[in-house]
Amino acid sequence: MIVTIATPLEERLVQRIRDVPVVREVLFAPDLLPPIRYPSDHAGDPAFVRDAADQARFEAMLARANAIFGYPNDTPAGLAQAVALGRGLRFVQGTSAGTGAAVRLARLEPADLERIAFASAAGVHGGMLAEFTFYGLLALRKDAARFARIRAERAWPHMALGELEGSTLAILGMGGIGSALAVRARAFGMRVLAIVRSNDPHPLADETVPVARMRDAFARCDAAVVTLPITEKTHGLVDAAALAALRPHAVFCNVGRGAVVDQDALIAMLSDGRLFGAVLDVFEPEPLPPDNPLWSMENVIFSPHTAALSIRENERIVAIFCENLERSANGTALRNAVDTIEFY
């Protein structure tokens, strides 16, 4: 297979791809890719522009590919460009868990969806998002904001603190992120409610609840976490009625996609005390407008959709890619294959 690297990548990881037995050639030209702004930056500097000659070289690399790692500018438009040029393209490895959404937004022709397999980086970010969620839960339960004020005032009061042990965590979506959350919840002595589409009991959960009973699970938990991708079925799934089922002492977390949740209803509940706090990595829209109240709420632990990123991210995605190169060459199903009907 001829592989084109369409996103910035460390040379040692490019060599790892070269070493895969089914790879005949790797097309990689760092000078044609934007400089990175931070480790594992897949889009690169948005100010980067190729001149006409370099753009022609880059497009020639895309045109020769049987498999592509990443896609130009990490955007749906870049994916559409790669697919249009790559008439011999068989497989595209995305660098995000949300690759399915990019495939949907690229508006590819049915024939392209038939001839090309797409894979996401699902599972790569589970540990990081689970850590961020528990960072937020601990900060809220231990009242980190109050401790910061005490330290600034050089005061010395004593107070009782909340704890995670013995509390119940409801997890909406038990994929890679949900499973990572469940493992850590058990380590903290928490009870896990898994909210899933299937009726099959999840091995990491104390109780498995179908999505149709999501409100019941929310009403019985001390914290709820959304891990879902955005699809036609998940858009707006956590509506005002679902949020209203949460008890006033509960913490709501979203590390999936912002559009899954009624954000205005969430803000209202956080503002008037119907919800203790929130831990949020995703929003609707993004970037979040500067006048949105979430920016300044003390009971919100906030990340600008960056909590999943890790300095080890690229090596984890390359490991999936190398496995998928073998699978693609052998005609077997890809790991993390994107469903091109529901696009997740």
Summary of the structure (lengths in Angstrom):
residues: 344
radius of gyration: 21.9
end to end distance: 25.9
largest distance: 68.9
contacts: 1100
relative contact order: 0.13
helix: 40%
strand: 14%
